[in-house]
Amino acid sequence: MSAIPYMATEVPEVLVQRQTRSGRIAMTLAVLALIGVAAMPWWASTGTIRSILVLCCYIAVAQMWNLLAGYAGLVSVGQHAFMGAAGYALFVLAQTYGINPFVAVFLSLLVPAALAMPIYLLLHRLDGPYFSIGTWVVAEVFRLTASNLPLVNSGAGMSLRVMKDYSAFERNVAMSLLCAGMLLVTLGGSYWLLRSRFGLALIAMRDNPVAAASQGVNVVKLRFLIYVASAVGCGLAGAIYFMAQLRITPGSAFDPMWANVAISIVMVGGIGSIEGVLIGSLIFFIADRWFGKYGATYFVVLGLMTLLVALYARTGIWGLISKRWDAPWFPIRRKLVDPNR
């Protein structure tokens, strides 16, 4: 039996391309936008700062929901529970215990992180709509608890009176820096995560959780980490939002409107993409400012628009754009290119 001679094959050199021209342009614009948000007290009025703060909260909450549903496959309708929990923690720390309110923002994030761990362990065995209903029930339990807890003044709510110790300019500077930091953590952190090896696991898990698990991806652990990270991100948005409002009540803290906002933004903009979150947030923000005065009619129209997008354009507006122009703003794909070309 003759042996087959071994013939060495030359493996061509290739480069892994992770950045694109559109990505570099978008990154430059994103840095300039962050600088602009941080510098708002020097160029924007107080009313404009409050409006941009709300937009930043929309972006942060929507991106956390996008990370949760678009990659981890966990469709939650109760993330506002963590917004309210962090908001109340901020008020208790600052108003009751006298901690600097701007320091209390960061300390308050320990509360949603600590709550998210046992909640996920309780809910992770539920699947599909049962998980979604479970998250909504948890948010309602939080609301009822706050309504009957003397520490947070029960249903009467709390006011952040300590903020009167700071001038309007000092408050605007602090809120602007917090908004810029929130965007950096939620958007920048998500982008960094998706470009890391965990991002590869998330993308694999999004496409097929069973196949990802068969290739060694720890789906349960990864979903747990994403759920906790999403809770912390929503908590940060809640703490900043209610600090700007200077008042919190059980009804406002655990308002399911935030879940509706996040779902609408992500579905319209494009689930599973940071670009979709930005587009959807701008659309929702503009629509809310222009048509919010129509009350219930506005929400009916918004719901119908979300439904139509879900039925006829499941990839959202960004999905339609990316099919026509391959120019991602936040590229996460890896592309092999020939260095000799």
Secondary structure, DSSP 4 states (H G I P E B T S, - for coil): -PPPPP---PPPP-EEE---HHHHHHHHHHHHHHHHHHTGGGTS-HHHHHHHHHHHHHHHHHHHHHHHHHTS----S-THHHHHHHHHHHHIIIIIS---HHHHHHHTTHHHHHHHHHHHHHHTT--THHHHHHHHHHHHHHHHHHHT-GGGTGGG-EE-GGGGGS-HHHHHHHHHHHHHHHHIIIIIHHHHHHHSHHHHHHHHHHH-HHHHHHTT--HHHHHHHHHHHHHHHHHHHHHHHHHHHTEE-HHHHT-THHHHHHHHHHHHH-TT-HHHHHHHHHHHHHHHHHHGGGTHHHHHHHHHHHHHHHHH-TTHHHHHHHHH----SS----EEE-TT-
